[in-house]
Amino acid sequence: MRLPLLCVLLVIFLAGCVFVSKEVHYYDEQCNVTKRKYVLTSEQVASLGACSGQACALAMAGAGIVSAASLVVSGTIVLSKNTLSWLEQSEGCTTPQTETNTNNT
């Protein structure tokens, strides 16, 4: 009894929403550079206003499937891009080498 009700509520909640990855820039004071990270955001595509019966149920189910698929795909993209950024940052800050003049005149 609870599982079908939970599924219906989840579909209603997600209907009309898609998830997209968004690039966010921030300043790292320690390395003195601007860095980026990726976050998930949800966007509402459309709302199912006046529908009834089986057609409405099919539309809501379709919207729920699209929403879940966009969450999986966008979540994977965000996870992989943030992992790559973290691996790059784990090496620490790179400071430019100053050239020393070794000319003895």
Secondary structure as the mmCIF struct_conf table of DSSP 4:
data_model
#
loop_
_struct_conf.conf_type_id
_struct_conf.id
_struct_conf.beg_label_comp_id
_struct_conf.beg_label_asym_id
_struct_conf.beg_label_seq_id
_struct_conf.end_label_comp_id
_struct_conf.end_label_asym_id
_struct_conf.end_label_seq_id
HELX_RH_AL_P HELX_RH_AL_P1 ARG A 2 LEU A 14
TURN_TY1_P TURN_TY1_P1 ALA A 15 GLY A 16
STRN STRN1 CYS A 17 ASP A 28
TURN_TY1_P TURN_TY1_P2 GLU A 29 ASN A 32
STRN STRN2 VAL A 33 GLN A 44
BEND BEND1 ALA A 50 ALA A 50
HELX_RH_AL_P HELX_RH_AL_P2 GLY A 53 GLN A 89
TURN_TY1_P TURN_TY1_P3 SER A 90 GLU A 91
HELX_LH_PP_P HELX_LH_PP_P1 CYS A 93 GLU A 99
#
